[in-house]
């Protein structure tokens, strides 16, 4: 595993950080490894849910703009 300092870790894309956490977990004691793996999994799930919510927000915003435009035309 490549040694990463704190500054390099802060610049990693989330996907790479999750992968690095899974790799690092292999080199940790059992309890720490389990914790690191759980944190990586939760970060991955959070990232996925956030992307879904943002996509839903964008869709609703588009629908809202269309409805506003139609209401404005009706007046």
C-alpha positions as CSV (number, residue, x, y, z in Angstrom):
1,X,0.0,0.0,0.0
2,X,1.3,3.4,-0.9
3,X,2.1,5.6,2.1
4,X,-0.1,8.7,2.1
5,X,0.4,11.7,4.3
6,X,-2.6,13.6,5.7
7,X,-2.6,16.3,3.0
8,X,-2.6,13.7,0.2
9,X,-5.4,11.8,1.9
10,X,-7.5,15.0,2.1
11,X,-7.2,15.4,-1.7
12,X,-8.3,11.8,-2.6
13,X,-11.6,11.4,-4.4
14,X,-14.1,9.7,-2.1
15,X,-13.9,6.4,-4.2
16,X,-10.1,6.3,-3.7
17,X,-10.4,7.1,0.0
18,X,-12.9,4.2,0.5
19,X,-10.6,1.8,-1.4
20,X,-7.6,3.0,0.6
21,X,-9.6,2.4,3.9
22,X,-10.4,-1.2,2.8
23,X,-6.7,-1.8,2.0
24,X,-5.6,-0.2,5.3
25,X,-8.1,-2.3,7.3
26,X,-6.1,-5.4,6.2
27,X,-3.1,-4.2,8.1
28,X,-4.9,-3.2,11.4
29,X,-5.6,-5.2,14.5
30,X,-9.0,-7.0,14.2
31,X,-11.1,-4.5,16.2
32,X,-9.6,-1.5,14.3
33,X,-9.9,-3.4,11.0
34,X,-13.6,-4.0,11.6
35,X,-14.1,-0.4,12.5
36,X,-12.2,0.9,9.4
37,X,-14.2,-1.4,7.2
38,X,-17.5,-0.3,8.7
39,X,-16.6,3.4,8.3
40,X,-15.6,2.8,4.6
41,X,-18.9,1.0,3.9
42,X,-20.9,3.7,5.6
43,X,-19.1,6.4,3.7
44,X,-19.8,4.5,0.4
45,X,-23.5,4.2,1.2
46,X,-23.7,7.9,2.3
47,X,-22.0,8.9,-1.0
48,X,-24.5,6.9,-3.0
49,X,-27.5,8.2,-1.2
50,X,-26.3,11.8,-1.5
51,X,-25.9,11.4,-5.2
52,X,-29.4,10.0,-5.5
53,X,-30.9,12.8,-3.4
54,X,-29.1,15.4,-5.5
55,X,-30.4,13.8,-8.7
56,X,-33.9,13.8,-7.2
57,X,-33.6,17.4,-6.2
58,X,-32.4,18.4,-9.6
59,X,-35.4,16.6,-11.2
60,X,-37.8,18.3,-8.8
61,X,-36.3,21.6,-9.6
62,X,-36.7,21.1,-13.3
63,X,-40.4,20.1,-12.7
64,X,-40.9,23.1,-10.5
65,X,-39.5,25.5,-13.1
66,X,-41.8,23.9,-15.8
67,X,-44.8,24.3,-13.6
68,X,-44.0,27.9,-12.7
69,X,-43.6,28.6,-16.4
70,X,-47.0,27.0,-17.2
71,X,-48.7,28.9,-14.4
72,X,-47.2,32.1,-15.6
73,X,-48.4,31.5,-19.1
74,X,-51.9,30.8,-17.8
75,X,-52.2,34.2,-16.2
